[in-house]
């Protein structure tokens, strides 16, 4: 049974590391701020989930696992919220999106002439 838990843990750790690496590449390769934030935000959350789940399997049913679970829940709540807040602030500041995109407007704002 210990071998199965170790194998599952290492698979989760490897998959999480892969997601985080892909998110870093996406942040470097994407053309504008909004696509970079999308690539980094999604893979960051999923990669962190996998890494912390792998560490929780290694820790077993201890107080450390409870602490890791609390950290995981905190990150699951704050990471998407922070990504949204940064994208919304960039939109309000007028940071342009590159490429053929639909022009973003705030509700009630008139289209440009």
N, C-alpha and C positions, 0 to 999 in steps of 0.2 A: 504494500500500500504506500509506503514511503517513496518508492520509485515513481509511482504514478503522480503523487503530489509534486515531487521534484520536477518531473517532466512537464506537467501542466504549468508549473510556476515558470520554468525557463521558456516555455512557448509564449506565455503571456508577456514575460519580460522582453523577449526578442521581438514580438509583434509590436509592443509598445514603443520600443526603441526604433523600429522601422517606421512607424507612423510619425514619430517626432522628427526623424531624419527627413522623411518626405515633406513634412511641413516646413522644415528649414529650407529645403530646396525650392518649395513653392514660394516661400517668402522672397527668395533671391531671383527666381525666374519669371514671376508674373509681372505684367506690364504696368499696373497702376496700384494705388493704395488699396482700393476696395477689393480687388482680386487677391492681393497679398494677404490682407486681413482675413479673407474667407478661407484661403488655403491654410494659413497658420492657425486660425482659431479652431477650425474643425479638427485638424489633426492633433493639435495640442491637447484638446479635451479628450479625444479618444486614446491618444498615446499615454496620457497621464492615467486614465482609467485602467488601461492594461498593465502599466508598470506597477501601480499601487495594488492592483489585484494580485499580481505575481508576488509582490513582497508580502502581502497579507497571507498568501498560501505558505510562504516560507516561514512566517512568524508563528503560524498555528493559532489555536484558540487561546490567546493571551491578552493581556492588557495592551500590548503593542498593536495587536490587530484592531482593537477598538479605537485606538488613537489614529491608526491609519484610515479606518473607516470614516472617522470624523473629518480628517483632512480631505478624503475623497469627496464626501458630501459637500464640504465647503468649496472645493474647486469646481465641482459640477454646478454649483449655484453661481459662483462668481465669474468664471471664465467666459461663458456666453454673454453674461451681462456686461462685462468689461469690453468685449468685442463689439457689442451693439453700441455702447456708449461712445467708443472711439470712432466708429463709423458714422454715427449720428453727428458727432462734433465735427468730423471732417466734412460732412455734407453741409452743415450749417456754416462752416468757414469758407465754403465754396471751392473745395479741392475738386478739380475736374477728374472725371473718369475718361480713360482713353478708349478709343475704338468705337464701333457702332453700338451705342447704348441708348436706351430711352432716357430722355432728360428727366432727372429727378427734381421734383418740386415739392414744396411743403404744402399741406392741405390749405386750400383757400388762396394760394398764390396764383397769380395770372401768368399764362405762358408768355415767353418773350416775343416781341414783335419782330 
